[in-house]
Amino acid sequence: MGLESAEFVYLKEQTNASAGNLSLQLDKLKEAKYIKVTKGFKNNYPVTICSVTKIGIKAFEKYVSDLKAYIEIEKVENLVGNRKK
């Protein structure tokens, strides 16, 4: 993974999501314990930092692994399908 933590503003800019939509998605990730949300101040301005948890990293790694397995199954099925034609 590239980032272990990021500020809310950075995530908003990178995803082109609205603040409300991003907040909703982050709440879901927080409930699943995939991220930790820390609120604080930086140069007297409020800042929200989202950090990936170990549970979140494991879930992401499983997701990537499952995707790779699915792609491999599709490749095999396509090869077998093409041979039958």
N, C-alpha and C positions, 0 to 999 in steps of 0.2 A: 504494500500500500504506500502511496505517495505521502500523504499527510496523516499525522496522528491527531492533530487538533487544528481548528480554524475558527476565526471570528465569524459571527453571524453575517456581518456585512460582506465578507469575502464569499461565503457560501451563497448568499443572495445574488451577488454579481456573477458568480461562476455558473449558477443554474438558471439565471434569468427568471427565477420564481418571485412571486409577490411575497411580501413580508408575512402576510397571513397564511399563505399556502406553505411556505417554508416552515413557519412556526408549527403548523399542524403536523407536518411530516417529521420534524425534529421531536415533537412530543411523542409520536408513535415509536420512534427509535429509542427515545429515553425510557418509555414504558417497557420496552422489550429488553432494556439494559444493554443496548448496543452502543449507546453514547452516554456521556456524562456532560451535563450542561452547567457551566459555571458563570455566574454573573458577578461583575466587578466594575472597576473604573480604570480608565487609561487616560492620563492627562485631563483629569476631572470630567471625563465623558463616560457615560455608561457603556459597557462592553459585555457581550455575551460570547463565551468561548465554548465550542463543542469539541469534545475529545472522544475518540474511539476507545471503547473498553476492550478488555481481553475477550469477553463474550462476543462483542461486535466483530472483532478480527476473526475469531473462529467461525462465526456465522457467514462472514464475507468469503472466507476461504472455502467453506463448504459450498456456498452458492457458485463460486467460480468452478470448483471441481465438478459439481452437478451439471453445470452448463457445458463443460468440456466433454463429459460423458454423453450428454444428450447429442452434442454435435457429432461425436464419433459414431453413435448409434445411427444417426441420420445418414452419415457417410456410408456406412455398411449397408443400410437398407437401400440407399440409392444405387450402390454398386450391384447388389443382388437384384434389384428391380431392373436395372439396365441389362443384365445378363439374360433375364427371362424373355426380353423382347426380341 
